[in-house]
Amino acid sequence: MRKMALSDEKNEASRPVTKELGVPGIYAEDLQVGNEFDLRSHCVTEDEIIDFASKWDPQVFHVDPRKAKDCYFGGVIASGVHTLAVLQRLAVYSQYSEWHMIAGKALSNLELRRPVRPGDVLTGRLTIDRIEYDDRGRATVHIRGQLHNQHDELVMQVDLEALMKTRAEENHAVENIDEAAATTVRTLDRAYGSRPTGSARGTSIRSVSGATRAFTDRENANPC
């Protein structure tokens, strides 16, 4: 039987995201094909099902418990879009926030295997299927995402593609910034007639370079 991650005592949806996210430290090179990551768990409530569907998928078997009793599933079930959103949230909390993500790229082969009902506890899993490096120092990471319920039954699976940074791309970007900083210093020297030499010139260039590195670090830490 697949190892299940333990459900948190408090519903993940009630937790403030900004206080839970990790610091990016994992580049594409740190991932390997076959890596599996067990994610957190999330208990789906009836109120949550109805609230989400009322906004984004207002079909009667998602939003009206009384009428849903006469529908195929005999009660309210979660929208498939809602179920996919649960996987995304669990992935961000447990893994993506620690990866150097650029953006999502694609999703395919979405399969909704079982209905999600009020009270179901969904646990996520990510599996690295393939990693493709491009000529721009980035990588497309192919991921199989899955959700299982409290009975270890597969509820949903989907193939995901995420664009990630590589160390080579990051180092190249810093080198470009350093060169631009040095060029700026030389331009200012010529414009204002200042010609620092030796250690003084080196200090000038290093100070600008250090500032640009600090700016880059801040941008990486908070891409928004």
ABEGO torsion letter per residue (X at the ends): XBBBBBBBABBAAABBAAAABBBBABBAAABBBGBBBBBBBBBBBAAAAAAAAAAABBBAAAABAAAAAABAAGEBBBBAAAAAAAAAAAAAAAAAAABBBABBABBBGBBBABBBBBGBBBBBBBBBABBBBBAAGBBBBBBBBBBBBAAGBBABBBBBBBBBBBAAAAAAAAAAAAAAAAAAAAAAAAAAGBBBBEAAAAAAAAAAAAAAAAAAAAAAABAX
